[in-house]
């Protein structure tokens, strides 16, 4: 195509826009098709790119700050959890050592309270028992001694008897029991390195495993388990009888003598009455709970664990059954060694004459 006339102004450069077929001034036209971009366009592109980069940089800085705060919070949370765990462990260790040190103190306090009530009876109460004369005093005293001596005997047996030591690994008796049983094989305790049957638990205070462990009693300074649970239950039974006896004779003395008591006598009798009445009320709840555990063949540890199992079974419209239960009569006889109809279960000192027997639920051989 021939160039347009110049009209005397000299040649005017022109370019053709692709697809438009029109010429424009080179000063305002963009680069020819396939040419290099102009300076202005490059500069403008750089400016808008710089703005985008600036916005991106701000959002990136904000994201980095959020990530930094999140990491700091996670690190603080982990350290806080570790600190709490260490505090709980130290608290448990401190409580364990405290109970170990305070155990003999609880025993002394218990024996002191029993001794004070017995002293009050013989010194201040007995001479005010007037019904029946001397024979009435002898009969009343004999009844009280029967209760308190049985309570003291069972207290001594609970505090000094072995609560139930698991057999050593590889013990022949335990191997025979395991082979004859369809239950899961016992484990090895990682702390005391002894065989750990299904119903055994490790006591952190005694630092040993206990067969059919119920709890660690600070008043006994000993664990309560398969070896002494019978004596523990009978101690609570006879102690409740003793407290009821003291409450009854105190009522009789106050009813007969009234204000005729001397101040020292009255203070001792009132103190013995309050001690016995408080212990009696406590034993009504504690003894009732352990009576239920005995006839249902559960321990205190198992009872709290079975609450969840019973709740889940009820949720699934099922009936939960204790796998160790032998029935009411069987459970009672397993704990007290005699049927309920045989009154010899009330006299544990007769167990000294009994031979070794086997516990059907604990799966071990032990003395009774």
C-alpha positions as CSV (number, residue, x, y, z in Angstrom):
1,X,0.0,0.0,0.0
2,X,1.5,3.4,-1.0
3,X,2.2,5.8,1.9
4,X,-0.3,8.7,2.4
5,X,0.6,12.2,1.2
6,X,2.6,14.3,3.7
7,X,1.0,17.7,2.9
8,X,4.4,19.3,3.3
9,X,4.8,18.2,6.9
10,X,7.2,15.3,6.3
11,X,6.6,11.6,6.5
12,X,4.3,10.5,9.3
13,X,5.1,7.0,10.6
14,X,2.1,4.8,11.1
15,X,1.2,1.3,12.2
16,X,-1.8,-0.8,11.4
17,X,-3.8,-2.2,14.3
18,X,-4.5,-5.9,13.7
19,X,-8.0,-6.6,12.9
20,X,-9.0,-2.9,12.7
21,X,-7.3,-1.9,9.4
22,X,-6.7,1.7,10.5
23,X,-3.6,3.8,11.0
24,X,-2.7,5.8,14.1
25,X,0.0,8.0,15.1
26,X,3.2,6.2,16.2
27,X,3.4,8.5,19.3
28,X,0.1,7.1,20.7
29,X,0.1,3.6,19.1
30,X,1.2,0.5,20.9
31,X,4.0,-1.8,19.7
32,X,3.6,-3.5,16.4
33,X,2.3,-7.0,16.3
34,X,5.0,-9.3,17.6
35,X,7.2,-6.4,18.8
36,X,8.6,-5.6,22.1
37,X,6.4,-3.9,24.7
38,X,6.8,-0.2,25.2
39,X,8.6,1.4,28.1
40,X,5.3,2.9,29.4
41,X,3.5,-0.4,29.3
42,X,6.4,-2.0,31.1
43,X,6.6,0.7,33.7
44,X,2.8,0.5,34.2
45,X,2.9,-3.3,34.5
46,X,5.6,-3.1,36.9
47,X,3.7,-0.6,39.0
48,X,0.5,-2.7,39.2
49,X,2.7,-5.8,39.8
50,X,4.4,-4.0,42.6
51,X,1.0,-3.1,44.2
52,X,-0.1,-6.7,44.0
53,X,3.2,-7.8,45.5
54,X,2.7,-5.3,48.3
55,X,-0.7,-6.6,49.1
56,X,0.5,-10.2,48.9
57,X,3.4,-9.3,51.1
58,X,1.0,-7.8,53.7
59,X,-1.2,-10.9,53.7
60,X,1.9,-13.1,53.8
61,X,3.2,-11.2,56.9
62,X,-0.1,-11.6,58.6
63,X,-0.2,-15.3,57.9
64,X,3.3,-15.7,59.2
65,X,2.3,-13.8,62.4
66,X,-0.8,-16.0,62.8
67,X,1.3,-19.1,62.3
68,X,3.8,-17.8,64.9
69,X,1.2,-17.2,67.5
70,X,-0.4,-20.6,66.8
71,X,3.0,-22.3,67.3
72,X,3.6,-20.3,70.5
73,X,0.2,-21.3,71.8
74,X,0.7,-24.9,71.0
75,X,4.2,-24.9,72.6
76,X,2.7,-23.2,75.7
77,X,-0.1,-25.8,75.9
78,X,2.3,-28.7,75.6
79,X,4.4,-27.3,78.4
80,X,1.4,-26.6,80.5
81,X,0.1,-30.2,80.1
82,X,3.6,-31.5,81.0
83,X,3.7,-29.3,84.0
84,X,0.2,-30.4,85.2
85,X,1.2,-34.1,84.7
86,X,4.4,-33.6,86.7
87,X,2.4,-31.9,89.4
88,X,-0.2,-34.7,89.6
89,X,2.6,-37.3,89.7
90,X,4.4,-35.4,92.5
91,X,1.1,-34.9,94.3
92,X,0.4,-38.6,94.2
93,X,3.9,-39.4,95.4
94,X,3.6,-37.0,98.2
95,X,0.2,-38.3,99.2
96,X,1.6,-41.9,99.0
97,X,4.5,-41.1,101.3
98,X,2.1,-39.1,103.6
99,X,-0.2,-42.1,104.0
100,X,2.8,-44.4,104.6
101,X,4.0,-42.1,107.4
102,X,0.5,-41.5,108.8
103,X,-0.5,-45.1,108.7
104,X,0.8,-46.0,112.2
105,X,-0.7,-42.7,113.5
106,X,-4.2,-43.8,112.3
107,X,-3.8,-47.2,114.0
108,X,-2.8,-45.5,117.3
109,X,-5.8,-43.1,117.0
110,X,-8.2,-46.0,116.4
111,X,-6.9,-48.0,119.4
112,X,-6.9,-44.9,121.6
113,X,-10.5,-44.2,120.8
114,X,-11.5,-47.8,121.6
115,X,-9.4,-47.8,124.7
116,X,-11.0,-44.5,125.9
117,X,-14.6,-45.9,125.5
118,X,-13.6,-49.1,127.3
119,X,-12.1,-47.1,130.1
120,X,-15.2,-45.0,130.4
121,X,-17.4,-48.0,130.6
122,X,-15.5,-49.7,133.4
123,X,-14.7,-46.6,135.4
124,X,-17.8,-44.4,135.0
125,X,-20.7,-46.4,133.5
126,X,-20.5,-49.8,135.0
127,X,-21.2,-48.7,138.6
128,X,-24.3,-46.8,137.5
129,X,-25.9,-49.9,135.9
130,X,-28.5,-50.8,138.5
131,X,-31.0,-53.1,136.8
132,X,-30.6,-56.7,137.7
133,X,-28.0,-56.0,140.4
134,X,-24.7,-57.7,140.2
135,X,-25.9,-60.3,137.8
136,X,-27.1,-57.6,135.5
137,X,-23.7,-55.9,135.6
138,X,-21.9,-59.2,134.9
139,X,-24.2,-60.1,132.0
140,X,-24.0,-56.6,130.5
141,X,-20.3,-56.5,130.8
142,X,-19.9,-60.0,129.2
143,X,-22.0,-58.9,126.3
144,X,-19.9,-55.8,125.8
145,X,-16.6,-57.7,126.1
146,X,-17.8,-60.3,123.5
147,X,-18.4,-57.5,121.0
148,X,-15.2,-55.5,121.6
149,X,-12.9,-58.5,121.8
150,X,-14.2,-59.8,118.5
151,X,-13.8,-56.4,117.0
152,X,-10.2,-56.1,118.3
153,X,-9.3,-59.6,117.1
154,X,-10.6,-58.9,113.6
155,X,-8.9,-55.5,113.6
156,X,-5.6,-57.2,114.4
157,X,-6.1,-59.8,111.8
158,X,-6.9,-57.3,109.1
159,X,-4.0,-55.1,110.0
160,X,-1.4,-57.9,110.2
161,X,-2.6,-60.5,107.7
162,X,-1.3,-60.7,104.1
163,X,-4.0,-59.2,101.9
164,X,-3.1,-61.6,99.1
165,X,0.2,-62.0,97.4
166,X,0.2,-63.1,93.8
167,X,2.3,-66.2,92.9
168,X,5.8,-65.8,91.6
169,X,6.2,-66.2,87.8
170,X,6.5,-69.9,86.9
171,X,4.8,-71.1,90.1
172,X,3.6,-74.6,89.6
173,X,0.3,-74.1,91.4
174,X,-0.5,-71.0,89.3
175,X,0.4,-72.8,86.1
176,X,-2.0,-75.6,86.9
177,X,-4.7,-73.0,87.7
178,X,-4.1,-71.2,84.4
179,X,-4.2,-74.4,82.4
180,X,-7.4,-75.5,83.9
181,X,-9.1,-72.2,83.5
182,X,-10.7,-70.8,80.4
183,X,-10.2,-67.2,81.5
184,X,-7.5,-65.0,79.9
185,X,-4.0,-65.7,81.1
186,X,-2.7,-63.4,83.8
187,X,-0.2,-60.7,83.1
188,X,3.1,-59.8,84.7
189,X,3.1,-56.6,86.7
190,X,5.7,-54.2,85.3
191,X,6.3,-52.7,88.8
192,X,6.6,-55.6,91.2
193,X,7.4,-58.3,88.5
194,X,4.9,-60.8,89.9
195,X,2.1,-62.6,88.2
196,X,-0.9,-60.4,88.0
197,X,-4.2,-62.3,87.8
198,X,-7.4,-60.7,86.5
199,X,-8.7,-59.4,89.8
200,X,-5.3,-58.3,91.2
201,X,-4.3,-54.6,91.4
202,X,-1.0,-52.9,92.2
203,X,-1.1,-50.8,95.4
204,X,1.2,-47.8,95.2
205,X,1.3,-47.4,99.0
206,X,2.3,-51.0,99.7
207,X,4.3,-51.1,96.4
208,X,3.0,-54.6,95.6
209,X,0.1,-56.4,93.8
210,X,-2.8,-57.6,95.9
211,X,-5.1,-60.4,94.9
212,X,-8.8,-59.3,94.7
213,X,-7.7,-55.9,96.0
214,X,-10.6,-53.9,97.5
215,X,-8.7,-50.7,98.8
216,X,-5.9,-49.6,101.0
217,X,-7.3,-48.8,104.4
218,X,-5.2,-46.1,106.4
219,X,-6.9,-47.2,109.6
220,X,-5.5,-50.6,109.2
221,X,-2.2,-49.5,107.7
222,X,-2.7,-52.3,105.2
223,X,-4.4,-53.3,102.0
224,X,-7.8,-55.1,102.1
225,X,-7.9,-58.0,99.7
226,X,-8.5,-61.7,99.3
227,X,-6.5,-62.6,102.4
228,X,-8.2,-60.4,104.9
229,X,-11.5,-59.1,103.5
230,X,-13.4,-61.5,105.7
231,X,-11.8,-60.0,108.9
232,X,-12.4,-56.5,107.6
233,X,-16.1,-57.1,107.2
234,X,-16.4,-58.8,110.6
235,X,-14.4,-56.0,112.2
236,X,-17.0,-53.5,110.9
237,X,-19.8,-55.8,112.1
238,X,-18.6,-56.2,115.6
239,X,-17.5,-52.6,115.9
240,X,-21.0,-51.5,115.0
241,X,-22.3,-53.9,117.7
242,X,-19.9,-52.4,120.2
243,X,-20.9,-48.9,119.4
244,X,-24.6,-49.7,119.6
245,X,-23.9,-51.3,123.0
246,X,-22.2,-48.2,124.3
247,X,-25.0,-45.9,123.0
248,X,-27.6,-48.1,124.7
249,X,-25.9,-48.2,128.1
250,X,-25.2,-44.5,128.0
251,X,-28.9,-43.9,127.4
252,X,-29.7,-46.1,130.4
253,X,-27.3,-44.3,132.6
254,X,-28.6,-40.8,131.6
255,X,-32.1,-42.0,132.1
256,X,-31.5,-43.4,135.6
257,X,-29.0,-41.0,137.0
258,X,-29.9,-37.8,135.1
259,X,-28.1,-34.8,136.7
260,X,-26.7,-36.9,139.5
261,X,-23.5,-37.6,137.7
262,X,-20.3,-35.9,138.6
263,X,-18.8,-33.4,136.0
264,X,-15.9,-35.7,135.2
265,X,-18.2,-38.7,134.7
266,X,-20.7,-36.8,132.7
267,X,-18.0,-35.4,130.3
268,X,-16.5,-38.8,129.8
269,X,-19.8,-40.5,129.2
270,X,-21.0,-37.8,126.8
271,X,-17.7,-38.0,124.9
272,X,-18.0,-41.8,124.6
273,X,-21.6,-41.5,123.5
274,X,-20.7,-39.0,120.7
275,X,-17.7,-41.1,119.6
276,X,-19.8,-44.3,119.5
277,X,-22.8,-42.7,117.9
278,X,-20.7,-41.1,115.1
279,X,-18.8,-44.3,114.3
280,X,-22.1,-46.2,114.3
281,X,-23.7,-43.9,111.8
282,X,-20.6,-44.1,109.6
283,X,-20.6,-47.9,109.8
284,X,-24.2,-48.1,108.8
285,X,-23.3,-46.6,105.4
286,X,-19.8,-48.2,105.0
287,X,-20.8,-51.6,106.3
288,X,-24.0,-51.7,104.2
289,X,-21.9,-50.9,101.1
290,X,-19.4,-53.7,101.8
291,X,-22.3,-56.1,102.6
292,X,-23.6,-55.5,99.1
293,X,-20.1,-56.0,97.7
294,X,-19.7,-59.3,99.5
295,X,-23.0,-60.8,98.4
296,X,-22.4,-59.6,94.8
297,X,-18.8,-60.7,94.6
298,X,-17.3,-57.3,93.8
299,X,-14.6,-55.2,95.2
300,X,-14.6,-51.4,95.6
301,X,-12.4,-51.0,92.5
302,X,-14.5,-53.4,90.4
303,X,-17.7,-51.7,91.6
304,X,-16.7,-48.3,90.1
305,X,-15.5,-50.0,87.0
306,X,-18.7,-52.0,86.6
307,X,-20.9,-48.8,86.7
308,X,-19.8,-48.0,83.2
309,X,-20.3,-51.6,82.0
310,X,-23.8,-51.7,83.6
311,X,-24.7,-48.4,82.0
312,X,-23.6,-49.5,78.5
313,X,-25.5,-52.7,78.8
314,X,-28.6,-50.8,79.8
315,X,-28.1,-48.5,76.8
316,X,-28.0,-51.5,74.5
317,X,-31.1,-53.0,76.1
318,X,-29.0,-55.8,77.7
319,X,-28.7,-57.1,81.2
320,X,-25.2,-56.8,82.8
321,X,-24.1,-59.9,84.7
322,X,-21.0,-60.0,87.0
323,X,-18.8,-62.8,85.5
324,X,-17.4,-63.6,89.0
325,X,-20.8,-64.0,90.7
326,X,-21.6,-67.4,92.2
327,X,-25.1,-66.4,93.5
328,X,-25.9,-64.9,96.8
329,X,-25.2,-68.0,98.8
330,X,-22.0,-68.8,96.9
331,X,-20.7,-65.2,97.1
332,X,-21.4,-65.1,100.9
333,X,-19.7,-68.4,101.5
334,X,-16.7,-67.5,99.4
335,X,-16.0,-64.5,101.7
336,X,-17.0,-65.9,105.1
337,X,-16.1,-69.6,104.4
338,X,-19.4,-70.8,105.8
339,X,-23.1,-70.6,104.7
340,X,-25.2,-67.9,106.3
341,X,-27.2,-70.5,108.2
342,X,-24.1,-71.7,110.0
343,X,-23.3,-69.2,112.8
344,X,-19.6,-70.2,112.7
345,X,-19.0,-67.5,110.1
346,X,-19.3,-65.0,113.0
347,X,-16.3,-66.5,114.8
348,X,-13.2,-66.0,112.6
349,X,-10.8,-67.4,115.2
350,X,-12.2,-70.8,114.2
351,X,-10.5,-70.3,110.9
352,X,-7.1,-70.9,112.6
353,X,-8.2,-74.5,112.8
354,X,-9.3,-74.8,109.2
355,X,-7.1,-76.1,106.5
356,X,-6.0,-74.4,103.3
357,X,-8.9,-73.8,100.9
358,X,-9.3,-72.6,97.4
359,X,-11.1,-69.5,96.3
360,X,-13.2,-70.2,93.2
361,X,-13.3,-66.7,91.9
362,X,-9.8,-65.4,92.7
363,X,-8.4,-68.6,91.2
364,X,-5.6,-69.0,93.9
365,X,-4.9,-71.1,96.9
366,X,-4.6,-69.2,100.2
367,X,-5.0,-69.6,103.9
368,X,-8.3,-68.6,105.6
